[in-house]
Amino acid sequence: MARANSSNLAAPAWTFLTNHAHVILCLAGDPAMRIQDIADHVGITYRAVQRILDELQAAGYIERSRQKENARSNIYRVNKDLHLRHEIERHQTVAALIELASKPATSPND
């Protein structure tokens, strides 16, 4: 479930990326993002984010460590060299996904 945009339109019924991809994109943008903030940003529950983080960590896509200044907070490192999991996009890396999602949209005149 995706979050409604700033114009208060209803959230779309589906998106092109999975919640796992959305969580990785959040962490790539802010490695210290709190679980509740990820949940709010992605539009899923706190518990769903916890499950996704556990799955991403078990598969080696992220590493968790504690912040030195706040032992209750995590810092996440995204392993950008790993390949995506589905057969169709397996030739691409996490870095390529992050780059694609991070690029600003271009106009047809560019």
C-alpha positions in Angstrom: 0.0 0.0 0.0 1.6 3.3 -1.0 1.2 6.5 0.8 -1.1 9.2 -0.7 0.8 12.0 -2.4 0.8 15.6 -1.2 -2.3 16.5 -3.4 -4.4 14.2 -1.1 -5.3 11.8 -4.0 -6.1 8.3 -3.0 -3.1 5.9 -2.8 -2.7 3.7 -5.9 -3.9 0.1 -5.5 -0.6 -1.2 -6.8 3.0 0.0 -7.5 5.8 -1.2 -9.7 8.2 -1.9 -6.8 7.8 -4.2 -3.8 7.8 -3.1 -0.2 11.2 -4.7 0.1 12.5 -2.3 -2.6 10.8 0.6 -1.0 12.5 -0.2 2.4 15.9 -0.5 0.7 15.3 2.9 -1.0 14.5 4.5 2.3 17.6 3.1 3.9 19.8 4.1 0.9 18.5 7.7 1.4 18.8 7.7 5.2 20.8 4.8 6.9 19.6 5.9 10.3 15.9 6.1 9.4 13.7 4.7 12.3 11.4 1.8 11.7 8.3 3.9 12.3 9.5 6.5 9.8 10.1 3.8 7.2 6.6 2.4 7.9 5.0 5.8 7.5 7.0 6.5 4.3 6.3 3.2 2.6 2.7 3.0 3.9 3.0 -0.3 5.8 2.9 -1.4 9.4 5.8 -1.2 11.9 5.7 -5.0 12.1 5.8 -5.4 8.3 9.0 -3.2 8.2 10.6 -5.3 11.0 9.8 -8.5 9.0 11.2 -7.0 5.8 14.4 -5.8 7.6 14.9 -9.3 9.0 14.5 -10.8 5.5 16.8 -8.3 3.9 19.4 -8.9 6.6 19.1 -12.7 6.4 19.7 -12.5 2.6 22.7 -10.2 3.0 21.1 -7.1 1.4 21.5 -5.0 4.5 23.6 -5.0 7.6 22.5 -3.5 10.9 24.6 -2.0 13.6 23.9 0.2 16.6 24.5 3.9 16.6 27.4 4.8 18.9 25.6 7.9 20.4 22.3 6.1 20.8 22.4 2.4 21.5 18.7 2.1 20.9 18.9 3.2 17.3 20.2 1.3 14.3 22.3 2.3 11.3 21.8 0.3 8.2 24.3 -0.4 5.4 22.8 -1.4 2.1 24.9 -4.0 0.2 24.6 -2.3 -3.2 26.7 -4.9 -5.0 24.2 -7.7 -4.7 22.0 -8.6 -7.6 18.2 -8.3 -7.6 16.4 -11.5 -6.9 13.9 -12.1 -9.7 15.0 -13.8 -12.8 13.9 -10.9 -15.0 16.1 -8.3 -13.3 18.8 -10.6 -11.8 21.3 -9.0 -14.1 20.9 -5.7 -12.2 22.4 -4.7 -8.9 20.8 -3.0 -5.9 23.0 0.0 -6.8 21.2 0.2 -10.2 17.8 0.2 -8.5 18.9 2.9 -6.2 20.3 5.0 -9.0 17.1 4.5 -11.1 14.9 5.6 -8.2 17.2 8.5 -7.3 17.4 10.1 -10.7 15.2 13.2 -11.2 12.6 12.9 -13.9 13.6 14.4 -17.2 11.4 16.4 -19.5 11.0 15.3 -23.2 13.1 18.3 -24.2 16.2 17.1 -22.3 
